[in-house]
Amino acid sequence: MSRWGEAAHASLGMFWSAFWAFGLGYLISSMIQVFVTRARMRAAMGDPGPKSVALGAGFGFLSSSCSFAALSTTRALFVKGAGLIPALAFLLASTNLVIELGIVIAVFLTWQFVVGEYVGGLLLIGLMWGLVKLTRPDELVEQARERAESESEADADEDQQAPDWRELMTSKRGWREVAQTYLMEWQMVWKDVSIGFTVAGVIAAFVPPAAFTHMFVGSDASDPSFWQLLVQTLVGPLAAFVTFIGSMGNIPLAAVLFGSGVSFAGVMAFIFSDLVVLPVLRIQARYYGWRFALYVAGVFLAALVITSLAMHYGFAALDLLPSGAQATRVVERSFFAIDHSFVLGLLFVVVSAGAIAWVRAGDDEGDHDDHDHDHDDSPSIASRVLLGLSILSYAWLAVGIVLYFLASNQG
C-alpha cells in the first residue's frame, strides 16, 4: 500500500513538474501550425534534393510532436507530391526535433540528452536519407503513393483557401485558431501522457534496479562493451514497442531507465523509438500497405540504433557522457515545491483555462473556423485500448494518492 502511494505521488509530481513544459511547447507549436499551413509546406517539398529534405526537417521541427498527427500530415504531404525522403524527414523531425520534446527532456534528464535528441535527430534524418538511397524502393514507393491517394480525404481546395499568415497574426480569428490547436494538441496526447506518467511512477516505485540489469545487459557496468551497448539499443526499441506510449509520455519512463543504470545509448534508443511502435506501424500499414510500413520501420530501426551508438561514443570521446549517478530516483524527488516550476505551472493552468473558455465562447456564438487541423487517425481498437488504460490510470492514481496521504498522516 505504501509503494502504491509512492507510485501515485511520483506520477502526479512528475506530471506537474513537466506541465509548464508541455504547455509552452504546445503553445509555440500551435502558433506555428496556424501561421505556417500544410499547403505552404508541401509546395516546397516536391524534389528529393538537399533543399527539400532540409525544408521537410525544418517544417517537422515547427510542427506537432504527436505521432498520430505527424503521420496524418506526412500522408497529406506525400499524397500531394512531396518526395519520400523529404516526407520521412518531416516525420522524423516532427517527433524528434520538436520544441516541446526538448523542453520536457530538459526537465527530466540531463543537458546531454537534449543535445543528443536534436543532434541525433539530424543524424537520424541523414541516415534515413542514405538508407533509402541505398535500397532504392521506387516500385514500393509508387504502390504506397497510389494506396495513400485512394485512402486520402485531403481537401483539393486547401491551397486556394489557405489565408495569408500576416492576416492571421493580426486577426482575432488567427489567435482563436491558435487556442483551438493548443487544445487539440492536448486532446491528441492526453491518453499517452496519462499512461506514460502512471507507468513511470509504477516502475519507479515497484521495479527494483536489478530488473533493468537483466533486461538491459550491461546496465550495471561502469564501462559497458560495444556488444552490451548494441544489445541495449535493441532492447530500448523493444521496450518502447511493448509500452506503445508516444514520445512525450516516454520521457518520464526514460528518466526511470537512466536512473536505474541504463546507458546513454540505451535510453536514447528508447526515446527515438516512438515511430517503430505497434500503433504507428498499424497506421502506416493502413495508409500505405504492410510492405511499405515494414520497410519504413526497418529503415527507422536501423537508423536509430546507429544514431544512438554514435551519440554515445561521441559524448564518450569528448568526456561528456552522463552517468546514472547524475539522475535522482523519481520517488526521491521533491515535487510541488514553491519554485519557478510551480509558478510556470500555475501560469499555464491559466493559459489552458483561458483557451478552453475562448474556444467554447466561439462555439456558442457559431464561430467555427475552417482551418485544417490534424486529428488522431489511430485505429479504433488502439484508441479504445488507450482510453481504457487511461481510465485505469486515473483510478490507480486516485486510490494511490489517498493511500499516500493516509501514510503521510500516520507518519
SULFEN-V219664 format. One record per residue. N is the residue number from 1. RES is the residue in one letter. PHI is phi in whole degrees, 0 to 359 (NA if undefined). PSI is psi in whole degrees, -180 to 180 (NA if undefined). D_CENTER is the distance of its C-alpha to the mean C-alpha in Angstrom with 2 decimals. Layout:
BEGIN
n:res:phi:psi:d_center
N:RES:PHI:PSI:D_CENTER
N:RES:PHI:PSI:D_CENTER
END
This chain:
BEGIN
n:res:phi:psi:d_center
1:M:NA:-39:32.19
2:S:295:-43:31.64
3:R:296:-39:28.56
4:W:301:-46:27.20
5:G:297:-43:27.72
6:E:299:-40:26.10
7:A:296:-45:22.98
8:A:295:-43:22.74
9:H:297:-42:23.52
10:A:295:-42:20.89
11:S:299:-50:18.14
12:L:293:-38:19.34
13:G:295:-42:20.00
14:M:297:-42:16.55
15:F:295:-44:15.13
16:W:297:-38:17.96
17:S:297:-32:17.44
18:A:260:-6:13.89
19:F:302:-44:14.77
20:W:295:-33:16.13
21:A:292:-43:13.16
22:F:301:-50:10.96
23:G:299:-46:14.08
24:L:297:-46:14.85
25:G:298:-43:11.60
26:Y:289:-31:11.76
27:L:294:-47:15.47
28:I:297:-46:15.32
29:S:299:-41:12.84
30:S:295:-41:15.20
31:M:299:-42:18.22
32:I:291:-41:17.19
33:Q:296:-34:16.32
34:V:285:-42:19.72
35:F:273:-17:21.75
36:V:242:101:20.47
37:T:280:163:20.90
38:R:295:-32:19.81
39:A:299:-40:23.53
40:R:291:-34:23.71
41:M:296:-54:20.78
42:R:291:-23:22.28
43:A:296:-23:25.73
44:A:256:5:24.80
45:M:239:27:23.02
46:G:282:-38:25.90
47:D:271:148:27.14
48:P:275:20:25.51
49:G:278:177:26.76
50:P:303:-38:25.23
51:K:296:-44:25.22
52:S:293:-38:23.23
53:V:295:-43:20.66
54:A:297:-41:20.42
55:L:293:-40:20.17
56:G:300:-46:17.45
57:A:295:-40:15.36
58:G:295:-45:16.48
59:F:295:-36:15.68
60:G:297:-42:12.12
61:F:301:-33:11.91
62:L:269:5:13.42
63:S:253:-165:11.39
64:S:283:149:8.72
65:S:271:-6:4.94
66:C:290:125:5.57
67:S:300:-41:6.18
68:F:294:-42:9.63
69:A:295:-40:10.48
70:A:297:-40:9.74
71:L:296:-41:11.93
72:S:296:-45:14.49
73:T:294:-40:14.84
74:T:299:-41:15.15
75:R:298:-45:17.84
76:A:299:-42:19.62
77:L:296:-44:19.76
78:F:296:-44:20.96
79:V:295:-36:23.55
80:K:277:8:24.85
81:G:113:-1:25.69
82:A:295:142:22.87
83:G:294:159:23.43
84:L:299:-47:21.35
85:I:295:-47:20.38
86:P:299:-37:19.41
87:A:294:-42:17.42
88:L:290:-32:15.50
89:A:297:-41:15.16
90:F:299:-45:13.61
91:L:297:-45:11.10
92:L:295:-43:10.26
93:A:292:-37:10.32
94:S:289:-14:8.24
95:T:246:-7:5.05
96:N:233:-20:6.85
97:L:247:4:9.39
98:V:290:155:8.41
99:I:298:-47:10.56
100:E:295:-31:8.84
101:L:294:-43:6.56
102:G:298:-38:10.05
103:I:295:-44:11.77
104:V:293:-39:10.13
105:I:299:-41:10.71
106:A:297:-32:14.16
107:V:291:-41:14.85
108:F:258:-24:14.45
109:L:234:-172:15.30
110:T:271:169:17.77
111:W:297:-27:17.92
112:Q:299:-34:18.09
113:F:289:-33:14.48
114:V:295:-48:13.59
115:V:298:-43:16.08
116:G:299:-36:14.97
117:E:295:-46:11.38
118:Y:281:-46:13.03
119:V:293:-43:16.18
120:G:296:-36:14.66
121:G:298:-41:12.37
122:L:294:-40:15.73
123:L:294:-39:17.45
124:L:304:-46:15.11
125:I:296:-43:16.08
126:G:297:-43:19.67
127:L:293:-40:19.90
128:M:301:-45:18.54
129:W:302:-48:21.20
130:G:295:-40:23.85
131:L:292:-39:23.17
132:V:292:-42:23.33
133:K:299:-39:26.45
134:L:291:-40:27.94
135:T:273:-23:27.55
136:R:47:68:28.42
137:P:273:51:27.34
138:D:302:-48:29.21
139:E:296:-42:30.64
140:L:297:-39:27.44
141:V:296:-44:25.66
142:E:296:-41:28.49
143:Q:297:-42:28.43
144:A:295:-40:24.71
145:R:295:-41:25.30
146:E:297:-43:28.27
147:R:294:-42:26.47
148:A:296:-37:23.58
149:E:296:-39:26.32
150:S:289:-28:28.09
151:E:270:-17:25.05
152:S:284:146:23.87
153:E:243:29:24.87
154:A:298:143:24.20
155:D:282:120:26.69
156:A:291:-21:29.31
157:D:264:11:30.41
158:E:300:-40:27.10
159:D:301:-41:28.34
160:Q:285:-29:31.48
161:Q:276:-18:29.85
162:A:297:119:27.25
163:P:283:163:28.73
164:D:289:139:29.17
165:W:295:-31:26.53
166:R:294:-38:29.44
167:E:300:-46:30.71
168:L:296:-42:27.47
169:M:294:-24:27.09
170:T:253:13:30.63
171:S:240:154:30.62
172:K:296:-37:29.97
173:R:301:-44:28.37
174:G:299:-45:25.69
175:W:285:-27:24.66
176:R:293:-37:24.81
177:E:295:-36:22.33
178:V:299:-45:20.05
179:A:298:-42:20.54
180:Q:298:-45:19.92
181:T:293:-38:16.65
182:Y:302:-46:15.56
183:L:292:-35:16.50
184:M:292:-33:14.90
185:E:300:-46:11.44
186:W:295:-39:12.26
187:Q:298:-36:13.88
188:M:284:-25:11.01
189:V:246:-3:8.78
190:W:298:-35:11.85
191:K:292:-47:12.52
192:D:300:-45:9.34
193:V:295:-43:9.76
194:S:300:-49:13.46
195:I:293:-43:13.52
196:G:299:-47:11.21
197:F:290:-36:13.42
198:T:295:-46:16.49
199:V:298:-42:16.08
200:A:300:-43:15.53
201:G:295:-41:18.71
202:V:297:-47:20.62
203:I:296:-41:20.02
204:A:298:-37:20.90
205:A:273:-34:24.06
206:F:254:-29:25.30
207:V:267:120:24.30
208:P:288:151:26.58
209:P:305:-28:25.50
210:A:298:-28:27.92
211:A:296:-36:25.75
212:F:288:-28:23.11
213:T:297:-39:26.08
214:H:285:-37:27.00
215:M:283:-49:23.58
216:F:259:95:22.51
217:V:303:129:25.85
218:G:89:4:27.00
219:S:289:-14:24.77
220:D:265:3:28.11
221:A:265:139:29.43
222:S:289:-30:29.64
223:D:223:79:29.61
224:P:297:149:28.13
225:S:285:170:29.53
226:F:302:-44:27.84
227:W:294:-35:28.03
228:Q:293:-41:26.49
229:L:296:-40:23.52
230:L:299:-44:23.28
231:V:299:-42:23.33
232:Q:297:-38:20.57
233:T:289:-18:18.28
234:L:270:-33:19.17
235:V:288:-34:18.87
236:G:304:-54:15.32
237:P:299:-35:14.04
238:L:296:-42:16.61
239:A:296:-41:15.37
240:A:295:-38:11.79
241:F:297:-39:13.76
242:V:288:-42:15.88
243:T:282:-25:13.47
244:F:43:40:11.31
245:I:262:144:8.68
246:G:293:174:5.07
247:S:301:-41:2.67
248:M:289:-38:4.19
249:G:287:-20:7.11
250:N:283:-21:7.57
251:I:296:-46:8.58
252:P:298:-35:11.88
253:L:291:-35:12.70
254:A:298:-37:12.32
255:A:295:-37:14.74
256:V:296:-45:17.02
257:L:299:-45:17.17
258:F:297:-43:18.00
259:G:292:-18:20.58
260:S:265:6:22.09
261:G:104:-2:22.95
262:V:294:141:20.38
263:S:293:165:20.62
264:F:304:-43:18.43
265:A:297:-44:18.13
266:G:295:-42:17.22
267:V:292:-42:14.46
268:M:297:-39:12.99
269:A:297:-39:13.35
270:F:297:-45:11.55
271:I:294:-40:8.42
272:F:287:-7:8.89
273:S:271:12:9.50
274:D:293:-16:6.61
275:L:259:6:8.99
276:V:240:19:12.07
277:V:272:163:11.81
278:L:300:-47:14.61
279:P:301:-40:13.33
280:V:294:-43:11.82
281:L:299:-41:15.11
282:R:293:-38:17.16
283:I:294:-44:15.88
284:Q:301:-41:16.57
285:A:295:-38:19.92
286:R:293:-38:20.77
287:Y:287:-47:20.24
288:Y:239:-10:21.90
289:G:101:155:23.57
290:W:294:-37:23.00
291:R:301:-48:24.52
292:F:292:-41:22.18
293:A:300:-44:19.06
294:L:291:-35:20.30
295:Y:298:-49:21.22
296:V:297:-42:17.81
297:A:298:-39:16.28
298:G:295:-41:19.17
299:V:297:-47:18.68
300:F:296:-41:15.01
301:L:296:-46:16.13
302:A:298:-42:19.10
303:A:293:-40:17.33
304:L:287:-33:14.77
305:V:295:-48:17.77
306:I:297:-43:19.92
307:T:297:-45:17.45
308:S:298:-43:16.87
309:L:294:-42:20.65
310:A:297:-43:21.44
311:M:294:-39:19.40
312:H:299:-52:21.07
313:Y:287:-27:24.50
314:G:295:-46:24.05
315:F:294:-37:23.46
316:A:296:-40:26.24
317:A:297:-33:28.60
318:L:269:4:28.12
319:D:57:40:28.55
320:L:240:12:25.29
321:L:292:125:23.58
322:P:286:154:22.24
323:S:240:159:23.74
324:G:300:-20:22.95
325:A:295:-22:25.86
326:Q:283:-14:23.79
327:A:265:137:21.53
328:T:269:134:22.93
329:R:301:137:22.72
330:V:304:-44:20.56
331:V:290:-14:23.59
332:E:263:-3:25.71
333:R:288:154:23.73
334:S:264:114:25.45
335:F:255:160:23.53
336:F:64:20:24.71
337:A:288:152:26.98
338:I:280:95:28.28
339:D:217:-168:26.58
340:H:299:-35:24.50
341:S:295:-39:21.35
342:F:295:-45:23.46
343:V:295:-44:24.86
344:L:295:-36:21.58
345:G:299:-46:20.31
346:L:298:-40:23.53
347:L:301:-44:23.16
348:F:279:-16:19.89
349:V:295:-44:21.51
350:V:296:-45:24.20
351:V:300:-45:21.93
352:S:294:-44:20.15
353:A:297:-40:23.60
354:G:296:-40:25.04
355:A:297:-43:22.50
356:I:298:-46:23.29
357:A:296:-42:26.99
358:W:293:-44:27.05
359:V:295:-42:25.28
360:R:295:-38:27.56
361:A:297:-40:30.56
362:G:294:-40:29.81
363:D:296:-41:29.57
364:D:295:-31:32.86
365:E:275:0:34.48
366:G:77:19:33.45
367:D:269:90:31.34
368:H:252:120:28.71
369:D:278:154:26.93
370:D:259:6:26.47
371:H:300:139:23.52
372:D:281:121:21.14
373:H:242:149:17.79
374:D:277:138:15.28
375:H:247:164:15.38
376:D:292:111:13.74
377:D:262:21:15.56
378:S:293:150:14.78
379:P:303:148:18.08
380:S:300:-37:20.21
381:I:296:-47:20.63
382:A:298:-41:16.94
383:S:297:-41:16.67
384:R:293:-39:19.82
385:V:297:-47:18.79
386:L:297:-40:15.64
387:L:297:-45:17.99
388:G:298:-43:20.61
389:L:293:-34:18.51
390:S:296:-43:17.32
391:I:297:-43:21.04
392:L:299:-38:22.00
393:S:299:-45:19.55
394:Y:294:-39:21.26
395:A:296:-44:24.64
396:W:301:-46:23.93
397:L:293:-40:22.91
398:A:297:-47:25.94
399:V:293:-43:28.38
400:G:298:-40:26.91
401:I:289:-31:27.17
402:V:296:-45:30.76
403:L:298:-37:31.54
404:Y:296:-44:30.15
405:F:289:-34:32.46
406:L:297:-43:35.35
407:A:294:-37:34.99
408:S:294:-41:34.80
409:N:292:-36:37.94
410:Q:292:-35:39.76
411:G:290:NA:38.94
END
